[in-house]
Amino acid sequence: MAGLVTNGPDDILHSVSLSLDGTRAYLSHQLSGLLVADVASLPAVSLITPPAAALDWAPPGAMGPHSAVQIPGRDVVIVTEEVYPMPYGAGCPWGHLRTVDVSDPAAPKLLAEVKIAENDPAICATVGPRTAFTAHNVTTTNELALVTWYAGGLVAIDVRDPAQP
């Protein structure tokens, strides 16, 4: 799609999830960021989020969102960021979880971030080779985000107040 970052092997749409009503798709593009698309009239798909307004927190060329899943019945998605260990990726500091307000799908807005203790950059020198403490996949309920974290296990996060998970 026009306006997306197209540079290198990580130029991929990593994950797509649908809103509960099936009209929106949450697109996790690893170099361009989080975008929302209108899929109400499949097979036609149109971006609601202009690429210039995509929510992207990664440094240029680094991987951004891994997956984005809606909290049922709310205009909030839980977004994970997968960062691979060296030499496969950028390594520590690791990717973590973010809550994002998509009530205006043309301009997704960061609400909050959640990290585990190992996401602290101060521990980077102590992490063994090929180890990653990065957020991976998420499953949501009305009140919880269940997140798998490489080497960090399964984490349950209270998302009743997504601005303060």
Phi, psi and omega per residue, in radians:
M1 nan 2.527 -3.099
A2 -1.065 2.392 3.070
G3 1.637 -0.181 3.114
L4 -1.390 2.652 3.098
V5 -1.229 2.197 -3.141
T6 -2.220 1.552 -3.061
N7 -2.731 1.871 3.004
G8 1.610 -3.123 -3.027
P9 -1.219 -0.325 -3.136
D10 -1.621 0.221 3.094
D11 -1.377 1.280 -3.083
I12 -2.416 2.641 2.914
L13 -1.495 1.782 -2.997
H14 -1.271 -0.823 -3.050
S15 -2.512 2.640 3.062
V16 -2.335 2.321 2.985
S17 -2.282 2.759 -3.101
L18 -1.891 2.612 2.986
S19 -1.128 2.813 -3.095
L20 -1.084 -0.540 3.126
D21 -1.501 -0.045 3.065
G22 1.340 0.210 -3.096
T23 -1.704 -0.308 -3.124
R24 -2.166 2.551 3.013
A25 -2.041 2.362 3.084
Y26 -1.751 2.033 -2.997
L27 -1.846 2.135 3.091
S28 -1.795 1.635 3.123
H29 -1.674 2.124 -2.963
Q30 -1.132 -0.434 3.117
L31 -1.876 -0.389 -3.089
S32 -1.742 -0.328 3.103
G33 1.831 -2.845 -3.113
L34 -1.565 2.221 3.106
L35 -2.281 2.753 3.079
V36 -2.068 2.381 3.125
A37 -2.142 2.643 3.043
D38 -1.558 2.101 3.132
V39 -2.150 0.361 -3.088
A40 -1.168 -0.409 -3.080
S41 -2.094 0.877 3.135
L42 -0.949 2.477 0.245
P43 -1.479 0.025 3.099
A44 -1.258 2.341 3.091
V45 -2.277 2.289 3.087
S46 -2.354 2.420 3.102
L47 -1.214 2.323 2.988
I48 -1.588 -0.697 3.111
T49 -1.461 2.031 3.039
P50 -1.104 2.476 -3.133
P51 -0.897 -0.609 3.132
A52 -1.165 -0.350 -3.124
A53 -1.804 0.092 3.129
A54 -1.026 2.519 3.087
L55 -1.431 1.952 -3.084
D56 -2.427 2.055 -3.088
W57 -1.843 -0.179 -3.062
A58 -1.331 2.587 3.019
P59 -1.076 2.697 -3.135
P60 -0.895 2.285 3.127
G61 1.478 -0.203 3.124
A62 -1.575 2.746 -3.134
M63 -1.261 2.462 3.112
G64 -1.859 -2.191 -3.009
P65 -1.166 2.495 3.087
H66 -1.701 -0.840 3.132
S67 -2.648 2.730 3.126
A68 -2.464 2.134 -3.073
V69 -2.263 2.288 -3.112
Q70 -1.225 2.471 2.924
I71 -1.333 2.207 -3.062
P72 -0.902 2.251 3.054
G73 1.318 0.152 -3.108
R74 -2.300 2.710 3.092
D75 -1.529 0.899 -3.137
V76 -2.359 2.367 3.019
V77 -2.059 2.602 3.042
I78 -1.740 2.184 -3.062
V79 -2.059 2.274 3.047
T80 -1.887 2.768 -3.137
E81 -2.277 2.100 -3.108
E82 -1.736 2.119 3.090
V83 -2.109 2.078 -3.109
Y84 -1.410 2.694 3.091
P85 -1.268 2.800 3.032
M86 -1.104 2.531 0.065
P87 -1.615 0.206 -3.066
Y88 -1.505 -0.342 -3.112
G89 -2.742 -2.846 -3.079
A90 -1.278 -0.392 -3.123
G91 1.289 -2.882 -3.087
C92 -1.041 2.430 0.093
P93 -1.297 2.564 -2.987
W94 -1.465 2.832 3.064
G95 -1.231 2.701 -3.128
H96 -2.452 -2.833 -3.041
L97 -1.877 2.560 3.074
R98 -2.339 2.564 2.976
T99 -1.819 2.403 -3.021
V100 -2.314 2.281 3.073
D101 -1.453 2.107 3.103
V102 -2.028 0.447 3.112
S103 -1.102 -0.514 2.953
D104 -1.936 1.621 -3.036
P105 -1.125 -0.236 3.073
A106 -1.357 -0.249 -3.108
A107 -2.594 1.290 3.093
P108 -0.959 2.497 -3.035
K109 -2.251 2.240 3.103
L110 -1.136 2.273 3.077
L111 -1.767 -0.859 -3.044
A112 -2.788 2.902 3.083
E113 -2.214 2.562 3.079
V114 -2.262 2.278 3.127
K115 -2.262 2.681 2.969
I116 -1.639 2.936 -3.061
A117 -0.946 -0.638 -3.100
E118 -1.259 -0.117 3.060
N119 -1.391 -0.049 3.109
D120 -1.263 2.112 -3.132
P121 -0.999 -0.368 -3.135
A122 -1.121 -0.365 -3.114
I123 -1.622 -0.041 -3.039
C124 -0.903 -0.751 -3.088
A125 -1.202 -0.295 -3.083
T126 -1.666 -0.111 -3.081
V127 -1.444 2.303 -3.133
G128 -1.189 2.880 -3.141
P129 -1.092 2.568 3.092
R130 1.031 0.452 3.081
T131 -1.916 2.451 3.136
A132 -2.433 2.261 3.028
F133 -1.884 1.236 -3.043
T134 -2.132 2.534 3.072
A135 -1.163 2.551 -3.106
H136 -2.211 -1.630 -3.070
N137 -1.841 2.684 -3.113
V138 -2.321 2.507 2.973
T139 -2.186 2.355 -3.078
T140 -2.012 2.633 2.902
T141 -2.139 -3.069 3.105
N142 -1.070 -0.521 -3.025
E143 -2.067 -0.290 -3.033
L144 -2.256 2.591 2.894
A145 -1.988 2.097 3.100
L146 -1.747 2.042 -2.976
V147 -2.179 2.270 2.999
T148 -1.515 2.363 -3.103
W149 -2.177 2.037 3.111
Y150 -0.849 2.340 3.112
A151 0.991 -0.045 3.140
G152 -1.931 -0.131 3.084
G153 1.462 -2.835 3.137
L154 -1.608 2.246 -3.113
V155 -2.107 2.277 3.056
A156 -1.793 2.192 -3.066
I157 -2.106 2.238 3.107
D158 -1.282 2.053 -3.106
V159 -2.032 0.385 3.091
R160 -1.027 -0.630 3.015
D161 -2.022 1.622 -3.024
P162 -1.157 -0.253 3.053
A163 -1.404 -0.265 3.109
Q164 -2.461 1.137 -3.111
P165 -1.160 nan nan
